[in-house]
């Protein structure tokens, strides 16, 4: 969802990453960004992102998944 959001709103990338680095421990964020996150890392990253923007990305993606399934 993070990548979908950044693809749709690339100008939000720099402030979003600054926020993530300020809110999360560096080792957790590095695991997430290098695709080595554990099951408990994902909720922590999700909670550190802008909730309204990420929820909108989920809704848009769900609509695309449903369209592709038909």
Secondary structure, DSSP 8 states (H G I E B T S, - for coil): -HHHHHHH-GGGHHHHHHHHHHHS-HHHHHHHHTT---HHHHHHHHHHS-HHHHHHHHHHHHHHHHHHH-
